[in-house]
Amino acid sequence: MSLLEIDNVTLRFGGVVAVNQVSFSVEEGEVFAIVGPNGAGKSTLFNLVSRFYDPADGDIRFEGKSILSLQPHEIAKLGIARTFQNIELFEQATVLQNLLVGRHRHRSNNPLSQALFLPSVRREEHGHREAVERVIDFLDLQPYREKYIAGLPYGVRKVVEMGRALALEPKLLLLDEPASGLSVEETQDVAFWVEDIKNQMGITVLMVEHDMHLVASVSDRVLALADGKTLALGTPKEVQNHPAVVEAYIGTTEIDEKVPA
């Protein structure tokens, strides 16, 4: 059984078909990347999995069960975490406080115990802090622990958002363009972290990314989209050399800069 299954999914916005009968599965323990030109439907698929959109047709299953009846806030409880293209952090809070937000699915739902701050709650809070400190160490965020998001460089903010998703301790991590806006050195760091997230943390990764160098270096399989349709599915090399994929990139600046020979 696959961890995530996208089964013949279609999504329309009025007369525009944003995702057109797309099917694929993500196996436990792999890094699966979705690539394609702008407007291909990549982030739309993420929003479908996150339950921000309802498909017109098809099904989405996680661990063998359909998630179409769930609301967006219920997705995290399943063990699915995500980042966003546009960084979504609390700017007037510290790095530590933002990462602690990622622990919400593990918190007690007993308001009385929380209000009285009983010993069980104190033990729980201690566990949350330990989990967050592990993420801080993993992502080398120690120098920024007590700094406010508003004063941090863009690249560090991107890392903090990844950290907040990891603090949830997900089974499936959705990374929406993790290298967008980053320098070459910062993108290399992302590659190392994605590999360690898979190999050391045992977390399955579904990634949308434009940078094909990053995709080729970390992905086990790649799905290429264009105009909401599947162009190719296979290893990075197979997809990169697929005639339909090459044709989809022709006429864009991405073909020379993003797709290695």
N, C-alpha and C positions, 0 to 999 in steps of 0.2 A: 504494500500500500504506500502510495506517495504521500509526502507530508502535505503538499498543496497541489490541488488539481483545478485547473481552469478548463472548463468543459464547454466548448462551442459558445463562448460568450460574445454577445453583441450589445453595444450601447449606442443609442442615438441621441443627438441633441437637435430636436426639430427635424430638419431634413438632412442633417449631417450625420453620417455614420462614423463615430469616433473609434469604435472597436468593432471589427466585422468578423464574427465567427472564429474567434481565436481560441485555440486549445493548446495547452501544454501542462506539464507536471514538474514539480520541483521535488527532488528526492532528498531525504534526510541526510544531512552531512555534506551537501554540495554547495558551491557558489554558482548561482544561475544568474546570468546577465541578460537584460533586455536592451537592445540597441536599435537605432534608427534615426532618420532625419527628424528635425523639429516638426511637431504635429503628427508624428507617426502613431500616437496613442500609448506611449510608454507610461507616462505618469497617470494617464487615465486608468490603466490597468491597476496601478497602485491604489488609486482612489476606489476602485471597485473592490479590491481585496480589503481595504480599510473600511468599507461599507459607507463611504461618503456618497457613492452612486449605486443605484440599483440597475442591474442589466435588464435589457428588454427581453433577451433570450439567454439560455444556457444556465450553467450552475457553477458555483465556486465551493470547493470542499477543502476542509482542513482536517487532517487526521481522519479522513474518510467520512466526515459529516458536513452537510451543507451549512454554510454560514449566512445564507441569504436572509434568514429571518432575524439575524442579530442587528443591533444598533452599533454605531461606531464605538461607543464607550465600552461595549462588551467584548470587542476584539482583543484588547490587551489582556483580558482575563484568560483568553485561550493560550496566550504566550506568543502573540504577534506584536512586534514593536516596529516603529518606522521613524525615519528622518524625513525632512522636507527640503525641496529645492530652495525655498525661501526660509531662512533660519527662523524657527519658532521657539525662542527662549524668553525667559523673564529677564528683561534687561536691567531692572533695578534690584535684582537678587544676585547672590554670589554664585560661583561655579558649584560649590558644594550644595547650596540650596536648590539649584536647578537639577542637579543629579538626584537629590532626595525626592524630587517630584516623580522621578521615574520609578520609585518604589511603591506607587499608589496601589497597584494590584495586590501587593503583599500585606497591606495594612489591615488591621482589625476593623470590623464594621460595627463594633459595639461603642456607641457614642458615650454611654455612661462611664465605661472603663477609660476611654480617652479623656473625658472631662476630669475624672478623679486622678488620672495619671497613676494608675495602679502599678504594682511591681511587674505584672505581666506586660503592661504597656511599655514600661521602662526597658524591659528585656527585649521587647520587639524593636524599640527605637535603637537600641544598641546594635541589634542585628542589621537594621537598615544602614546604620552608619558604617559598619564593617563592610557590608556589600558595596557601598558607594566608594569607600576608600580603596577597595580592590580595583574598581574601575578607574579611579584616579591614578593609581600606580600603573595599571595596564596601559593607559593612554598618555602617560608622562605629563599629567596635569598638576603635579604637586606645586609648581610655582604659582599657579593661578587659583588654588583652592578657595581662598577667601576674597578673591577679586570679583568686582561686579562685572556682569556681562557687558554693560554699556561701554566700559573702557577697554575691552579686549579687541585685538586684531581679528579680522574676518576669519583667517585660517584657524585661529584658536576657537572661535565660536563654532565653526563646523565640527571640530573635534568634540567640543562640549555637547553638541546636539547628538553626536554618535554615542557619547558617554551616557547621556540621559536614556537613550534607547536601550543600551546595554544594562543599565541599572535595573531595568525591568526583569532581567534574566529571561530573555525570550527563547522560544524554540526556533522561531523564524524572525530574522531581522530584515526589514525592507530598507534599503539604502537608496534614496532618490538623489542621483547625481552627487555622490560624496566628494568628487574631485572638482566640481564646478567652482571656478574662480580661484583655484589654488595654484601655487607655483609648482614647478617641476619637482622640487624637493619635498614639498608638502604632499603632492600626489604620490610620490614614492613611499612616504610614511603611511598613507592610506592603504597602499598595496600590502605593506607589511602587516598592518592591523587587520585587514580583511582576512589574510591568510591565518593569522593567529586567532581571530574570532572563530574561524572554522576549525582549526587544528587543536588549539588549546582549550577554547571554551566549548567546543562541540555544538556551535550554533549554525544553523542553516542560513544562508544569505541569498536573498533575492535583490538584485541590484539593477537600477536604471543608470546608464552612464553613456556619455558621448565620447569619452577618451578611450579609444580602442586599444591604446598601449596598456592602459590599466586593465581593461576587460581581458585582453589576451594573456596578461600575466597572472591573473587570479582566478579566472572563471573555469569551471569544469564544462559547462555548456552555455550556449548563447542562443537567444531567440532574436531574430531581426524582423522588425516591423516597418511598414510604410503604408501611409494612408489607412491605418487601422487594420491592415491585413498582414498575415504571416508571410514573410519572404523566405526564410530559411531557419532551420533549427539544427544545431549540431555543436561540434567542438568549435572553439574560437577560430581555428585555421579553416575548417570547413565553411563556416559562415562568412568569414572574411573574403574567401575566394569564390563564393557563390555568385554566379553571373547576375542574378536578380538583385543581390545586395550591392554589387559594384555599380550597377545601373542606377540604383536608387540614390547613390551618393554622387553620381556624375553631375557636374554643374554646381556643386557646393564646395566651399573651401575646406570642408572636413575630409574630403577624399584623400588629399595629399598630406594633411597635417595629422589626421586622426587614425587612418587605416594604414598600418605598416605593410610593407611589401612582403 
